[in-house]
Amino acid sequence: MSKSPFPVAQLQKDYQRLRRSLAQIGYISQGSVVDRSKLRPPRSGYQWTRKLKGKTITVALSQSEFDALAQAIANERKLNQAIRQMEQISRRILFTNRPQSGQRKPLHQKVLDLI
């Protein structure tokens, strides 16, 4: 693989920033929530939907439950995005700092999921 466009020190700083951001994430939950009053035609109430063992589960919610779950779902998406970024940075650092094996061709950035 060719040299990283970022110095390793900068990559390590980015990784540490992401680690710290994980500590700030609150409650997490999978799924999605719907304010049914915004559907066409409008309906009453709120609902939470998620997959469980290959089946879709739907739960009716109060407004406070809807608000809390909406935040938890947003937090889970932030968590997943941070983890994906941490994986990319980790691979970049791991393959930049190690000598290449003479038995394989240099790894392309697409193989390492960096682009």
N, C-alpha and C positions, 0 to 999 in steps of 0.2 A: 504494500500500500504506500502511496506517496505520503509525504510529510503532511501533517495536520495543518490547516490554514490558521489554527489558533495555537498559541503556545500552551504547553501542558499546564503551566501555572494558572492561566486564565480558565482552562477547562476545569481544573480542580476548584477554583473559586466558584464557578457556575454550579458545580456539583454540590458544594457546601451550601450555597444559597438555596438550592432546591431541597436539600435535607432540612434546612431550617424552616422552609415553607411548609413542609409536611407536618411539623409540630404545631402549626397554626390552624390546621384544618380541623373543623369541629366534627360533629356526628356525620356519618356517611350512610347512604342507602342506595341500593340498585332500584331501577325501575323508572317510571315516569308518572307525573301527576297531571290531572286535567281539571280545569275549572269548567264544569259543564255548562255554565251560564253563557259562555262565549262560543259555544257550538251553534251551528245552524241546523235545525231550529234549536233555540235555547232550551236547556233543561236545567233542573235544579241540582245543586250539590257539587261535590268534589269527589274525585276518585284517584286511586293509586293503582297502577298496574305494573306487574313484574312477572318474569318467568321463574317457575319453580319446578324442577325436574321435568323440563320440556313442556309444561303446561302453563298457560297464562292465568294468573291469579289477579282478580280485581277486587279492591276493597273500597267501600264508601268511606268518606272522610268528613270530619268537621272542618271549618275554616282554619282553626288553629293547627289541626293536624296537617292540613294541606300546606300551610305556610312552613311548618317545621320540616315536613318531608321534601318540599321544594328546595329548601336550603340544603338538606342532607344529600339530595340527588346532585345538586350543583357542586357540593363539596366532593362527592365521589368522582365526578368528572374532572375536577381540578387535580385530585389525587392521581387518577389514571394518567392524565397528561404529564404530571410531574414525574411519575415513574417511567413513562416512555422516554422523556427527555433524559432522565438519569441513566437509563439503559444505553442510549445513544452516546452520551458523554463517556460512560464506562468503557464501551467498546472502542471509542476513539482513543482514550488514554491507554487501554490495554494493548491495542495493536500498534500504537505509535511508539511506545516505550520498549517494546520487545523486539529482539532481532528476528528477522524473517526466516522461516524455514527454507532451506535450499531445495526442498522437495516439492514445492508448490509455487505457482505463479503468484505475484503480488495480489492481495485481496482488493477488489474494487469496492468503492464506497456503497454501491447498491447492494452488494452481498452483505455488508455490515449494517444495512438499513440506516445509513447516514444521510441519504438523499431521498 
